[in-house]
């Protein structure tokens, strides 16, 4: 016969009750630890997304395209200087000929044309004084010009209908932007061109 305390519970019942109480407390502690861990993981994911977005937001990337014309390899590239916001455009010409290569241009080497749709915003001459370019095998020539973003700001202010609305979410949001095209028109004997699509974020 089992002994009972004044409350009417046997020693066995008391032992089981204490065990259940300890197990419940232990399970509760685990849940708290798991919940805290999930919060930390979620915060880390949000931080990583923010850093990725900051590093890769439109207007700060390096873009490039290339093509061959006869024995010359042309590469057209653009980047943005973060502290000034200026857009820098490069035209590289590399000889792939086995001997000396001579290229002739009409009216200067090329024109950089920035468009929004079919409308020209700005035109910048590239190598305006270059009418003949002679390169040894493997030799390269680099031309560089920059465009002040003020040009795009003025266009955006006078053409608000051309702006594409930014995206908004609980974590990240983007500004309205102008979808632009930078076209490099090269004045070779048979004119050739190539283009890069990029975005200008409008100031609000």
N, C-alpha and C positions, 0 to 999 in steps of 0.2 A: 504494500500500500504506500502511495506517494505522499510525502509530506506536503502540506499546503500552508502558505503564509496567510496572514490575516485577510488579504484581498481575495483569497479563494484560489489563487494560481499555484500550480505545482512548481517545483524547482525546474522540471523539464520545460514547462511552458515559459517560465521566466527566462531560461537560457535561450530558447528559440526567439523570444521577443527581443532580447538584447542583440542577438545575432542579426535579426532582420533590421533592427534600428541602425546597427553599424554598417550593414550592407547598403541600406538606403542612403546613408550619409556619404558612403564611398562613391556610389553611383552619381549622386548629386554633385560631388566634387569633380568627377570626371566630366560631367556635362558642362560644368562651368569652364573647365580647362579647354574642352573642345570648342565651346562658343568663343572664348577669348582667342584661341588659335585661328578660327575662321575669320574673325574680325581683323586680325593682324595680316592674314593672307590677302583678304579683300583690299585692305589699305595698300599693301605692296603692289597688287595688280593695278589699282588706280594710279599709283605713283609712276609705275612703268609705262602705262598708257599715256600719261601726261608728258613724260620725258620723250617718248617716241614721237608724239604729236609735235612737241616743241622743236625737235630736231628735224622733222620731216614736213613741216607745214609748207603750203604752197609759197613759191617765191624765193625759197632759200636752197633749192636743189641745184645740182649740176646736170645739165642736159646736153646731149650731143647727138649728131647725126653725121654720116659720112657717105661718100660716093666716089667713083673713079671717072675721070675724063681723060681719054687717051692714056698716056703713061703717067698721069698725075693723080694722086689720092688727095681729095679735098675733105677736110673735117670742119664742120661748123658746130661751135659750142657756145653755151651761155652759162653764166653763174650770177649770183647776186652778192654784193658786199653787204654784210649784215649791219655794220655800224653806220653806213651812209644810205643803204637801200639802193644804191646804183646798180644797174644791170650792165654786165660786161659781156661783150660778144667777141668771139675769136674766129678767125678764118685761117686755117692751117693748110698749106699746100706742100706735099711731099712728092719728090720724084721717085718713080718706080721704073724708070728707064734704065737701060744698060749703059747708055752713054749720056752726054749732056742733053738736057731737055729745055726747050725754049717755048714759053707760052706767050701769046700776044693777046692784049686786051684792048677793047674799044671804049674810050671815055673813062679811063681809070679801071682798077681791078674789079670792083664790085659795088653794089649798093645793098645796105641793110635796110629793109623795109618792115616796119611794125604795123600790123593791121588788127582791127577788130572787125571780124566778119570780112567784108570786102572793102571796108573804109580804111584808108591809110591815115595813121596817126602821126608817124614821123619817118623820115628817110635820112639815113646817115651814109655818106660815101665811105668806102673801105679801100684804102690804097689808091687814093685819087690821083697820085702822081706816078703810079706804076702802069706802064703801057706794054712793057716787055719784062718777062721774068725768066731768067736762065738758072737752072739748078743742076748740080752734079748728081750722079746716082746716089740715092738715099738722103740727099740734102732736103731740108725743109725751110719754108718761109712762114712766118707768123705775123698776122695783122690783128690789131685789137682796137676796139672802140667801145665807149660806154654811153649809156643812155640814162639821163636823169629821170627818176620816177615821177618828178613834177609834171612831165609831159603826160603821163598816164592819169595823174590826179586831175589835171585840168579837163582831160577828155571825159573822165568818169563824172565830173561835176556837171558838165554840159550835156552828157548823154546818160542820165540815170536809168533810162529804159534798157540800156545795154548791160546793166549789172545783173549778175546771177546771185540770188539770195544765198546767204550762208546757211549751214546746217547747225542746228542746236540740239544738244542732248544734255542729260544730267551730268555727264563727265566732261565732254568736250564740245566746243562750238567753233565755227569758222566764220570769218568776216565775208561780207559780199565781195565778189571779185569780178574783174573783167576777163573774159576768155580772149587771149591774144595769140597772134601768130607772128613769129619773127622769121622773115623770109630773106635768104641770102641770094641775091641775083648776081651771078658772076658773068662778067662781060667778055667771055672767051669768044673766039671766032664763031663758034656755034654756041650761043648763050645757053647757060645751064643754071638751075636754081635748086635749092633745097630749103626746108623750113622746119621750125621747131614750135610746138604749141606750149604756151605757158600761161600763168595766171598773175594778174596784178590785184593784190588785196586792197580794196578801197578803205580809206580812213573814214571812221564814223564820227 
